[in-house]
Amino acid sequence: MAAWFAMAIRNRKTPLPPEAKGIVGTVRFARRDKDLAALREGDIAVVDHPDLDSQQAEVLIDRRVRAVVNTSRSSSGRIPNVGPQMLAHAGITLVDVSQIDLSLRLKTGDTVRIEAGKIFKDEILVASGAELDQQRTSTDLASAESGLATKLDSLAANASDHIQREHAMLIGGARIPRLRTRLRRRPVVVVSRGHDDVADLRGLRRYIRDSDPVLIGAGAGADLLLDSGYTPKIVIGALDNLSDRAIRAAGEVVVTTASGRVEMPERLEKHGKQVATFVSTGADDDLAILLADTNEASVIIHVGAPADLSQFLDRAPTEAARMFVSRLRAGSKIVDAKAVHHFSNDRMPLWPITLLLFAGLAAVITAVGVTPVGQDWFDSIGSQLGDLGTWIKGLVS
């Protein structure tokens, strides 16, 4: 009896004092997209949405939540995202608590109160963060727009400078080696270490099995191919970025160098590899795209590419410019691995095909049946079936 009484005391919720202010609601964790459907009107949604975008904000507004607690920065300033401003205009309180793991302090179903960025449970402060009101979200958006404009200006200037200095290579393909491996009219998969690289490569498993593309490991991307059970046909990169096992496994090695000289040639000699040199500067994946395009690949699928504009602009300005120009040169050949995964795994189910076959067969039988020859066939088949039935009855009797 004493134990039950002690438990009841612990579980009893402390009533809110009469002077308590702020927003009171039920916590519901919705860090994954599928969890958003469980949100109810009046909930306090705990999400994990860095740079909260308009689609995510629209879902939260549609669910009529009372407040949103974001465990990531709702607006980092990298891109002008309007999600926080949409929530502010809808009257939904938004609090950033990116430095705290709320799952250790709260759980779905808890009742909390939020006031001035502070989160109370049973009137005990469990977390505090920055509340993003309309003025704050407007200021953040204006700052991000200004920052993006500056980055785009820098991108344009660096891209123009890169094209002027490397126009012979970019236009005529000068200094880009011709490969022994035939790429002409063949699909190519360029694998680099980057955003979602492991998931991207895993999503291409069916495509690689069915289409047999040429696998190119760009720098450390060659090791990713080997770790995933694939053998790169070509590896390309600065020699410091290529491992010994990647050089040993590759069918062809392309070493990129700004000076035209290959440092530490003994590393290549001990593996008995004939090496092609690519005299240029730039990231390994960008030069791999130029290599595949110049050697007339039919399509270039990039694993590890930036997923959005903010990730693209996270690169150094000169690197972002080179990536922009290499993709611009490849044009419609360049495809993101996620798109290929979507289409290669979106197969038609078997039952519609089976239904069409049966419908076609029935149409042919009907068409044949109305002809004199068809009627003779059906009469003959009917007579044979009748004889078969008589024979079976005789066996039974």
C-alpha positions as CSV (number, residue, x, y, z in Angstrom):
1,M,0.0,0.0,0.0
2,A,2.9,2.4,0.8
3,A,4.6,1.6,-2.5
4,W,1.4,2.3,-4.4
5,F,1.0,5.6,-2.6
6,A,4.6,6.7,-3.3
7,M,4.1,5.8,-7.0
8,A,0.9,7.9,-7.1
9,I,2.7,10.8,-5.6
10,R,5.5,10.6,-8.2
11,N,3.0,10.3,-11.2
12,R,0.8,13.1,-10.0
13,K,1.1,16.1,-12.3
14,T,1.8,19.4,-10.6
15,P,-1.1,21.7,-11.4
16,L,-0.2,24.9,-13.2
17,P,-0.1,28.0,-11.1
18,P,-2.8,30.5,-11.8
19,E,-0.3,33.1,-13.1
20,A,1.3,30.6,-15.5
21,K,1.6,32.0,-19.0
22,G,2.5,30.6,-22.4
23,I,1.3,27.6,-24.4
24,V,0.3,24.3,-22.9
25,G,0.0,21.1,-24.9
26,T,0.8,17.5,-25.4
27,V,4.3,16.6,-26.7
28,R,4.4,14.4,-29.8
29,F,7.7,13.5,-31.4
30,A,7.5,13.7,-35.2
31,R,11.1,13.5,-36.4
32,R,10.3,11.4,-39.4
33,D,7.9,12.3,-42.2
34,K,5.7,9.3,-41.5
35,D,5.3,10.5,-37.9
36,L,3.6,13.7,-39.0
37,A,0.4,11.9,-39.7
38,A,0.0,11.1,-36.0
39,L,0.0,14.8,-35.0
40,R,-3.2,16.1,-33.6
41,E,-4.8,19.5,-33.3
42,G,-3.2,21.3,-30.3
43,D,-0.1,19.1,-30.0
44,I,3.3,20.4,-29.4
45,A,5.3,18.8,-32.2
46,V,9.0,17.9,-31.7
47,V,10.7,17.8,-35.1
48,D,14.2,17.5,-36.5
49,H,14.1,19.7,-39.6
50,P,17.3,21.7,-40.4
51,D,16.4,24.7,-42.5
52,L,12.7,24.1,-42.2
53,D,11.2,24.4,-45.7
54,S,7.7,25.4,-46.9
55,Q,6.4,21.9,-47.4
56,Q,7.3,20.8,-43.9
57,A,5.8,24.0,-42.5
58,E,2.6,23.4,-44.5
59,V,2.1,19.9,-43.1
60,L,2.5,21.3,-39.5
61,I,0.0,24.1,-40.2
62,D,-2.4,21.6,-41.7
63,R,-2.2,19.4,-38.6
64,R,-3.1,22.5,-36.5
65,V,-0.3,22.0,-34.0
66,R,-0.1,24.6,-31.2
67,A,3.7,24.9,-31.2
68,V,6.8,23.4,-32.9
69,V,10.0,22.5,-31.1
70,N,12.8,22.0,-33.6
71,T,15.9,20.0,-32.4
72,S,17.8,21.4,-35.4
73,R,18.3,25.0,-36.5
74,S,15.1,26.1,-38.3
75,S,17.1,28.7,-40.3
76,S,20.9,28.3,-40.6
77,G,21.3,31.2,-43.0
78,R,22.7,29.0,-45.8
79,I,19.5,29.3,-47.9
80,P,16.5,31.5,-47.7
81,N,13.9,29.0,-46.3
82,V,10.4,30.4,-45.7
83,G,9.2,27.6,-43.4
84,P,9.7,29.5,-40.1
85,Q,8.0,32.6,-41.4
86,M,5.0,30.5,-42.5
87,L,4.6,29.1,-39.0
88,A,4.9,32.6,-37.5
89,H,2.2,34.0,-39.8
90,A,0.0,31.0,-38.9
91,G,0.3,31.9,-35.2
92,I,2.3,28.7,-34.4
93,T,5.1,29.2,-31.9
94,L,8.5,27.9,-33.1
95,V,11.3,27.2,-30.7
96,D,14.8,26.0,-31.6
97,V,16.6,23.8,-29.1
98,S,19.3,22.4,-31.3
99,Q,21.9,21.9,-28.5
100,I,19.7,19.6,-26.4
101,D,18.6,16.0,-26.9
102,L,14.9,16.3,-25.9
103,S,14.3,12.5,-26.1
104,L,16.3,12.2,-22.8
105,R,14.0,14.7,-21.1
106,L,10.6,14.3,-22.7
107,K,8.5,11.6,-24.3
108,T,5.4,11.5,-26.4
109,G,2.3,12.1,-24.3
110,D,3.9,14.5,-21.8
111,T,2.2,17.7,-21.0
112,V,4.5,20.8,-21.2
113,R,4.3,24.5,-21.1
114,I,6.3,26.8,-23.4
115,E,7.0,30.4,-22.4
116,A,9.5,32.7,-24.0
117,G,11.5,29.8,-25.4
118,K,11.5,27.9,-22.2
119,I,9.9,24.4,-21.9
120,F,8.5,23.3,-18.6
121,K,7.3,19.9,-17.5
122,D,5.4,19.8,-14.2
123,E,6.6,23.4,-13.9
124,I,10.2,22.2,-13.9
125,L,12.4,23.7,-16.6
126,V,13.6,20.9,-18.9
127,A,14.9,22.8,-21.9
128,S,15.3,26.3,-23.3
129,G,16.0,27.6,-26.7
130,A,15.4,30.5,-29.1
131,E,11.8,31.4,-29.9
132,L,11.5,32.5,-33.6
133,D,8.7,35.1,-33.7
134,Q,7.6,37.1,-36.8
135,Q,10.3,39.7,-36.5
136,R,13.1,37.1,-36.0
137,T,12.0,35.0,-38.9
138,S,11.7,38.0,-41.2
139,T,15.2,39.2,-40.2
140,D,16.7,35.6,-40.7
141,L,15.0,35.3,-44.1
142,A,16.3,38.7,-45.3
143,S,19.8,37.9,-44.1
144,A,19.8,34.5,-45.8
145,E,18.5,36.1,-49.1
146,S,21.4,38.6,-48.9
147,G,23.9,35.8,-48.2
148,L,22.6,33.7,-51.0
149,A,22.9,36.6,-53.5
150,T,26.5,37.0,-52.4
151,K,27.3,33.3,-52.9
152,L,25.6,33.3,-56.3
153,D,27.6,36.3,-57.4
154,S,30.8,34.6,-56.2
155,L,29.7,31.4,-58.1
156,A,29.1,33.3,-61.3
157,A,32.5,35.2,-61.1
158,N,34.4,32.0,-60.3
159,A,32.7,30.0,-63.0
160,S,33.4,32.7,-65.6
161,D,37.1,32.8,-64.5
162,H,37.3,29.0,-64.7
163,I,35.8,28.9,-68.2
164,Q,38.2,31.6,-69.5
165,R,41.3,29.8,-68.1
166,E,40.2,26.3,-69.1
167,H,38.2,27.0,-72.3
168,A,40.5,24.7,-74.3
169,M,39.7,21.7,-72.0
170,L,36.1,22.6,-71.5
171,I,35.2,23.2,-75.2
172,G,37.7,21.1,-77.1
173,G,38.6,18.4,-74.5
174,A,42.3,19.4,-74.5
175,R,44.4,17.4,-72.0
176,I,41.5,15.1,-71.1
177,P,42.8,11.6,-71.7
178,R,41.2,9.1,-74.0
179,L,40.6,5.8,-72.2
180,R,41.3,2.3,-73.2
181,T,38.0,1.3,-71.6
182,R,35.2,1.9,-74.0
183,L,32.7,4.4,-72.7
184,R,31.1,5.4,-75.9
185,R,27.3,4.9,-75.8
186,R,27.6,3.2,-72.4
187,P,26.2,4.3,-69.1
188,V,28.7,5.4,-66.4
189,V,28.3,5.5,-62.7
190,V,30.7,8.0,-61.0
191,V,31.0,7.3,-57.3
192,S,32.5,9.9,-54.9
193,R,32.4,10.3,-51.2
194,G,29.8,12.9,-50.4
195,H,26.1,13.4,-49.4
196,D,24.2,10.1,-48.9
197,D,26.9,8.2,-50.9
198,V,26.3,4.8,-49.2
199,A,22.5,5.0,-49.6
200,D,22.8,6.2,-53.2
201,L,25.1,3.3,-54.2
202,R,22.8,0.8,-52.4
203,G,19.8,2.2,-54.2
204,L,21.6,1.6,-57.6
205,R,22.1,-2.2,-56.9
206,R,19.3,-3.2,-59.3
207,Y,20.3,-0.8,-62.0
208,I,24.0,-1.9,-61.9
209,R,22.9,-5.5,-62.1
210,D,20.6,-5.0,-65.0
211,S,22.5,-2.3,-67.0
212,D,26.2,-3.2,-66.4
213,P,27.4,0.4,-66.4
214,V,31.1,1.4,-66.3
215,L,31.9,2.0,-62.6
216,I,34.3,4.9,-62.0
217,G,35.7,5.5,-58.5
218,A,36.5,9.2,-58.0
219,G,39.1,9.5,-55.2
220,A,37.9,7.8,-52.0
221,G,34.8,6.8,-54.0
222,A,36.8,3.9,-55.3
223,D,37.1,2.5,-51.8
224,L,33.3,2.9,-51.3
225,L,32.8,0.7,-54.5
226,L,35.1,-1.9,-53.1
227,D,33.5,-1.9,-49.7
228,S,30.1,-2.4,-51.4
229,G,31.3,-5.4,-53.3
230,Y,32.0,-3.8,-56.7
231,T,35.2,-3.5,-58.7
232,P,35.8,-0.1,-60.2
233,K,36.6,-0.3,-63.9
234,I,38.3,3.1,-63.7
235,V,39.7,5.1,-60.7
236,I,40.5,8.8,-61.0
237,G,42.0,11.3,-58.7
238,A,45.0,12.9,-57.2
239,L,47.4,10.2,-56.2
240,D,47.1,11.1,-52.5
241,N,43.4,10.4,-52.7
242,L,43.8,6.9,-54.2
243,S,44.4,3.9,-51.9
244,D,46.7,1.0,-52.9
245,R,43.9,-1.4,-53.0
246,A,41.9,0.8,-55.3
247,I,44.8,1.1,-57.6
248,R,45.4,-2.6,-57.5
249,A,41.8,-3.5,-58.2
250,A,41.1,-1.0,-60.9
251,G,41.2,-1.9,-64.6
252,E,42.5,1.6,-65.5
253,V,44.0,4.4,-63.4
254,V,43.8,8.1,-64.2
255,V,45.9,10.4,-62.0
256,T,45.0,14.0,-61.9
257,T,47.8,16.5,-61.5
258,A,48.1,20.3,-61.7
259,S,51.8,20.3,-62.7
260,G,51.7,17.4,-65.1
261,R,54.1,15.3,-63.0
262,V,53.1,12.3,-61.0
263,E,54.5,12.2,-57.5
264,M,55.6,8.9,-56.0
265,P,55.4,6.9,-59.3
266,E,56.8,3.8,-57.4
267,R,53.3,3.4,-55.9
268,L,52.0,2.8,-59.4
269,E,54.9,0.8,-60.6
270,K,54.6,-1.9,-57.9
271,H,51.1,-2.6,-59.0
272,G,52.1,-2.9,-62.7
273,K,49.5,-0.3,-63.8
274,Q,49.6,1.7,-66.9
275,V,48.6,5.2,-65.8
276,A,47.0,8.0,-67.8
277,T,47.5,11.5,-66.5
278,F,44.8,14.3,-66.5
279,V,46.5,17.7,-66.2
280,S,44.0,19.9,-64.4
281,T,42.9,21.2,-61.0
282,G,39.6,20.4,-59.4
283,A,37.7,17.9,-57.3
284,D,38.0,14.2,-58.3
285,D,34.3,13.8,-59.0
286,D,34.2,16.9,-61.2
287,L,37.1,15.7,-63.3
288,A,35.5,12.2,-63.5
289,I,32.4,13.8,-65.0
290,L,34.5,15.6,-67.6
291,L,36.4,12.4,-68.3
292,A,33.2,10.4,-68.9
293,D,31.6,13.1,-71.0
294,T,34.7,13.6,-73.2
295,N,34.9,9.8,-73.7
296,E,31.2,9.9,-75.0
297,A,29.4,8.1,-72.2
298,S,25.7,7.9,-72.9
299,V,24.6,8.8,-69.4
300,I,26.6,9.8,-66.3
301,I,25.0,8.9,-62.9
302,H,26.6,10.6,-59.9
303,V,26.7,9.0,-56.5
304,G,27.5,11.4,-53.7
305,A,26.4,14.5,-55.4
306,P,25.0,17.5,-53.4
307,A,21.3,16.9,-52.7
308,D,20.2,20.6,-52.8
309,L,21.5,24.1,-53.4
310,S,22.7,24.6,-49.8
311,Q,24.9,21.5,-50.0
312,F,26.1,22.6,-53.4
313,L,27.1,26.1,-52.1
314,D,28.7,24.6,-49.0
315,R,31.7,23.8,-51.1
316,A,34.5,26.3,-51.4
317,P,33.6,29.0,-54.0
318,T,36.2,27.8,-56.6
319,E,35.1,24.1,-56.1
320,A,31.4,25.0,-56.4
321,A,32.2,26.9,-59.7
322,R,34.1,23.9,-61.1
323,M,31.3,21.6,-60.2
324,F,28.8,23.9,-61.8
325,V,30.8,24.1,-65.0
326,S,31.5,20.4,-65.3
327,R,27.8,19.6,-64.9
328,L,26.9,22.4,-67.3
329,R,29.2,20.8,-69.9
330,A,27.8,17.3,-69.4
331,G,24.3,18.8,-69.9
332,S,21.5,16.3,-70.0
333,K,23.9,13.3,-69.6
334,I,24.3,14.0,-65.9
335,V,21.7,12.3,-63.6
336,D,21.5,12.1,-59.9
337,A,21.6,8.6,-58.4
338,K,18.4,9.2,-56.4
339,A,16.5,9.8,-59.6
340,V,17.8,6.5,-61.2
341,H,16.9,4.6,-58.0
342,H,13.4,6.0,-58.2
343,F,12.8,4.9,-61.8
344,S,14.7,1.6,-61.7
345,N,12.7,0.4,-58.7
346,D,9.3,1.7,-59.8
347,R,8.4,-1.5,-61.6
348,M,5.0,-2.3,-62.9
349,P,3.3,-5.1,-60.9
350,L,2.7,-8.5,-62.7
351,W,-1.1,-8.6,-62.5
352,P,-1.8,-5.8,-65.1
353,I,0.4,-7.6,-67.6
354,T,-1.2,-10.9,-66.9
355,L,-4.7,-9.3,-67.3
356,L,-3.7,-7.8,-70.7
357,L,-2.4,-11.1,-71.9
358,F,-5.6,-12.9,-71.0
359,A,-7.7,-10.1,-72.5
360,G,-5.7,-10.3,-75.7
361,L,-6.0,-14.1,-75.8
362,A,-9.8,-13.9,-75.3
363,A,-10.1,-11.3,-78.1
364,V,-8.1,-13.6,-80.5
365,I,-10.3,-16.6,-79.6
366,T,-13.5,-14.6,-80.1
367,A,-12.3,-13.3,-83.5
368,V,-11.3,-16.8,-84.7
369,G,-14.6,-18.2,-83.4
370,V,-16.8,-16.1,-85.7
371,T,-15.0,-17.3,-88.8
372,P,-16.1,-20.6,-90.6
373,V,-12.7,-22.1,-90.0
374,G,-12.9,-21.2,-86.3
375,Q,-16.4,-22.7,-86.0
376,D,-15.1,-25.9,-87.6
377,W,-12.3,-26.0,-85.0
378,F,-14.7,-25.4,-82.1
379,D,-17.1,-28.1,-83.4
380,S,-14.1,-30.5,-83.6
381,I,-12.9,-29.6,-80.2
382,G,-16.4,-30.0,-78.8
383,S,-16.8,-33.5,-80.3
384,Q,-13.4,-34.6,-78.9
385,L,-14.3,-33.3,-75.5
386,G,-17.6,-35.2,-75.7
387,D,-15.8,-38.4,-76.7
388,L,-13.4,-37.9,-73.7
389,G,-16.4,-37.5,-71.3
390,T,-18.0,-40.6,-72.6
391,W,-14.8,-42.6,-72.2
392,I,-14.3,-41.3,-68.6
393,K,-17.9,-42.3,-67.7
394,G,-17.3,-45.8,-69.1
395,L,-14.2,-46.2,-66.9
396,V,-16.2,-45.1,-63.8
397,S,-19.1,-47.3,-64.5
